[in-house]
Amino acid sequence: MTRFNSAALLVLSTIVSAVSAAPYSARTAQCDRTVLLAATDAYVAAQTAGLLTPLQPFLASNWTYQENNKIISPTTGVLRKPLKPDHRRTNSDLLQCATYTELVVADAENPYVIGTQLRLDVNSKVRVIDTIASTTGSWLFDAKKTLQYVQQEIWAPIPADKQDPRAAIQAAGDAYMDMWNNATADKAVPWGTPCVRLEGSVYTGSGKPDDSCKPGIPSNHSQAGNTHRRYVIDEAMGSVSIFCVWEHMMMAADSHEFRLEGGRLRFVHTMTTCGDRVCRL
């Protein structure tokens, strides 16, 4: 069974550290949303075409492509495949100069659910493309079902006077992620009602006012943690995207996205892939 070796995790740690020390942070000026979205549009165009051409004007000279927690050549990853998205949603982090994009491709021949974080440098050029690409064999994967569920959700911008603080949004996501190795972390999760969780293609909601995100939450808190976390936070959408290594599931590559409304969890989206292996707990 292939697992991440220490060298691979060291490389990933280096990238995470570089992201954390990025020129754009909470201590510097905000980025321009228009620039972020233009770069993201170019990324989606590149993924749709299976060609880097639309992205070339936006790429930094030393840009890095990472897929499922491994640095690889973009010519050998999912970005080389022409995939027409049936769903796309992008959130923007104006302090880290980053975006998170959720793509669903329900094509029966090439089904994918993809999450991608883009990070731009001080020159508004893309320096990191960080992708979690789930497909057949990934955890609870069914792109058609996922598409059905995401299309019925409403992720509208939140009015400025009702937005949760950036720190609170990240804290909610971290508390949820910490439940696997911290017996008290669930007490810090701001569970909302209604709240629905889309885990792969399994949905915990049925459109009722008492829908809950809690079904299936672990009772065993002695599992491995979920480390090497990378964040994209959008206060206007109440959302945080967290990419990580999911140690207790075969060292899987994982994406969790959380949306808060009024300080409480409303939506949780996950995608988890074990590469060329079928994910198992």
C-alpha positions in Angstrom: 0.0 0.0 0.0 1.4 3.4 -1.0 1.5 6.0 1.7 3.0 9.5 1.9 6.6 9.1 3.0 8.4 11.5 5.3 10.0 13.3 2.3 6.7 13.9 0.6 5.2 15.3 3.8 8.2 17.5 4.3 7.7 19.0 0.9 4.0 19.5 1.7 5.0 21.1 5.0 7.3 23.5 3.2 4.5 24.6 0.9 2.1 25.1 3.8 4.7 27.2 5.6 5.3 29.2 2.5 1.5 29.8 2.2 1.3 30.9 5.8 4.2 33.3 5.3 2.7 34.7 2.1 3.2 38.4 1.3 -0.6 38.9 1.5 -1.8 38.2 5.0 -4.1 39.7 7.6 -1.3 42.2 8.3 -1.2 43.7 4.8 -3.5 45.4 2.3 -6.4 43.6 0.8 -6.4 42.0 -2.7 -8.6 43.0 -5.5 -11.6 40.6 -5.9 -11.8 41.4 -9.6 -8.2 40.2 -10.1 -8.8 37.1 -8.1 -11.9 36.2 -10.1 -10.1 36.8 -13.4 -7.3 34.4 -12.4 -9.9 31.9 -11.3 -11.9 32.2 -14.5 -8.7 31.5 -16.4 -8.1 28.4 -14.3 -11.6 27.1 -15.0 -11.1 27.8 -18.7 -7.8 25.9 -18.6 -9.5 22.9 -16.9 -12.4 23.0 -19.4 -9.9 23.0 -22.3 -7.4 20.6 -20.7 -4.8 23.2 -21.7 -2.6 25.7 -19.8 -3.0 28.3 -22.5 -5.8 30.3 -20.8 -3.8 30.4 -17.6 -0.4 31.4 -19.0 -0.9 35.2 -18.7 -1.8 34.8 -15.0 1.1 32.4 -13.9 4.1 33.5 -11.9 7.5 32.4 -13.3 8.0 30.0 -10.4 4.5 28.7 -9.9 3.7 25.3 -8.4 1.1 22.8 -9.2 0.0 20.5 -6.4 -2.6 17.7 -6.8 -4.0 15.5 -4.0 -1.2 16.8 -1.7 1.6 16.0 -4.1 3.7 18.4 -6.2 3.5 17.2 -9.8 3.8 18.5 -13.3 0.5 20.0 -14.5 0.9 18.0 -17.7 0.4 14.8 -15.7 -2.5 15.8 -13.5 -6.2 16.3 -13.9 -5.6 19.8 -15.3 -4.5 18.2 -18.5 -7.9 16.6 -19.0 -10.6 18.6 -20.8 -13.5 18.6 -18.3 -16.7 20.7 -18.7 -18.0 21.7 -15.3 -21.7 21.2 -14.7 -21.4 23.3 -11.5 -18.9 25.9 -10.4 -18.7 28.1 -7.3 -15.8 30.3 -6.3 -15.1 32.0 -3.0 -12.4 34.7 -2.5 -10.0 35.4 0.3 -9.1 39.1 0.1 -6.5 39.0 2.8 -4.5 35.9 1.7 -5.0 36.8 -2.0 -6.5 33.4 -2.7 -9.6 31.7 -4.0 -11.4 28.4 -3.6 -13.3 26.9 -6.4 -15.7 23.9 -6.3 -16.2 22.1 -9.6 -18.6 19.2 -10.3 -18.2 17.3 -13.6 -21.1 14.8 -14.0 -19.9 13.3 -17.3 -20.4 9.6 -17.1 -17.1 9.0 -18.9 -15.0 11.3 -16.8 -16.8 12.2 -13.6 -15.0 14.4 -11.1 -15.6 16.6 -8.1 -12.7 19.0 -7.8 -11.7 21.6 -5.2 -9.0 24.0 -6.1 -7.2 26.7 -4.0 -5.4 29.4 -6.0 -2.8 31.7 -4.3 -1.6 34.8 -6.0 1.7 36.8 -5.3 2.3 40.5 -4.8 2.2 40.9 -8.6 -1.2 39.3 -8.8 0.2 36.2 -10.5 -0.8 32.7 -9.6 2.1 31.1 -7.5 0.3 28.0 -6.3 -2.5 25.9 -7.8 -3.5 23.4 -5.1 -6.1 20.8 -6.2 -8.1 18.0 -4.5 -9.4 15.9 -7.4 -11.9 13.2 -6.5 -13.3 10.7 -9.0 -14.4 7.0 -9.2 -13.1 5.2 -6.2 -12.9 8.2 -4.0 -14.8 8.3 -0.7 -18.5 8.1 -1.3 -18.1 9.3 -4.8 -21.0 9.9 -7.2 -20.7 13.1 -9.2 -24.3 13.0 -10.4 -25.7 12.8 -6.9 -23.3 15.5 -5.8 -24.4 17.8 -8.6 -28.1 17.2 -7.6 -27.4 18.3 -4.0 -25.2 21.3 -4.7 -27.7 22.7 -7.2 -30.4 22.8 -4.6 -28.4 24.8 -2.0 -28.3 28.6 -1.8 -24.9 30.1 -1.1 -25.8 33.8 -1.4 -23.5 36.6 -0.2 -24.1 37.6 3.4 -24.8 41.3 4.1 -21.8 43.1 5.6 -23.6 43.8 8.9 -24.4 40.1 9.4 -21.0 38.6 8.4 -19.1 36.5 11.0 -15.5 37.5 11.8 -12.8 35.8 9.9 -11.3 34.2 13.0 -14.7 32.8 14.0 -15.2 31.2 10.6 -11.8 29.5 10.7 -12.3 28.4 14.3 -15.6 26.7 13.4 -13.8 24.7 10.6 -10.9 23.8 12.8 -13.1 22.6 15.7 -14.9 20.3 13.3 -11.6 19.0 11.9 -10.3 18.5 15.5 -13.1 16.1 16.5 -11.2 13.1 15.3 -8.5 13.4 17.9 -10.0 15.7 20.5 -12.9 14.5 22.6 -14.0 18.0 23.5 -13.7 19.6 20.1 -17.3 18.9 19.2 -18.4 21.3 22.0 -16.6 24.1 20.1 -18.4 23.4 16.8 -21.2 26.0 16.3 -23.7 23.4 15.1 -26.6 25.0 13.3 -30.2 24.0 12.6 -30.9 23.4 9.8 -27.5 22.2 8.7 -26.7 19.8 6.0 -23.5 17.9 5.2 -22.5 16.7 1.7 -19.9 14.0 2.3 -18.8 12.8 -1.1 -22.3 12.2 -2.5 -24.0 11.4 0.8 -26.3 14.1 2.0 -27.6 14.4 5.6 -30.5 16.8 4.8 -33.9 16.4 3.3 -35.0 20.0 3.2 -36.5 20.0 6.7 -36.1 22.7 9.3 -34.4 20.3 11.7 -31.8 19.0 9.2 -28.6 18.2 11.0 -24.9 17.9 10.1 -24.2 15.6 13.1 -25.1 12.1 11.7 -22.0 10.1 11.4 -19.8 12.4 13.5 -17.2 10.2 15.1 -17.5 8.9 18.7 -13.9 7.6 18.6 -11.8 10.6 19.3 -8.4 8.8 19.5 -7.9 8.8 15.7 -5.1 10.5 13.9 -5.4 14.3 13.4 -6.0 16.1 10.1 -2.8 18.0 9.4 -1.0 20.2 6.9 -4.1 22.4 6.7 -4.4 25.2 4.1 -7.2 27.8 4.3 -9.2 30.1 2.1 -11.6 32.3 4.1 -14.3 34.4 2.5 -16.2 36.5 5.1 -18.8 37.6 2.5 -19.7 33.9 1.9 -19.3 32.9 5.6 -17.0 30.1 4.3 -13.7 28.5 5.0 -12.0 25.9 2.7 -9.6 23.6 4.5 -7.3 21.2 2.6 -5.4 18.7 4.6 -3.9 15.2 4.9 -6.5 12.9 6.4 -4.2 10.5 8.3 -6.7 8.0 9.6 -8.2 7.4 6.2 -5.1 5.9 4.4 -3.3 9.3 4.5 -6.0 10.6 2.1 -6.0 14.0 0.4 -9.0 15.9 1.8 -11.1 19.0 1.2 -13.6 20.3 3.8 -15.6 23.5 3.2 -17.8 25.1 5.8 -20.4 27.9 5.5 -21.6 29.8 8.6 -24.8 31.8 8.7 -25.4 33.9 11.8 -22.5 32.2 13.6 -23.8 28.7 13.1 -22.9 26.0 10.6 -25.2 25.8 7.7 -23.4 23.7 5.0 -20.5 21.3 5.1 -19.0 19.9 1.8 -16.3 17.3 1.8 -14.3 15.4 -0.9 -11.7 12.8 0.0 -9.4 10.8 -2.3 -6.9 8.1 -1.7 -5.2 8.4 -5.2 -5.3 5.1 -7.1 -6.6 3.3 -4.0 -10.2 2.9 -2.9 -10.6 4.9 0.3 -11.4 2.9 3.4 -11.5 3.8 7.1 
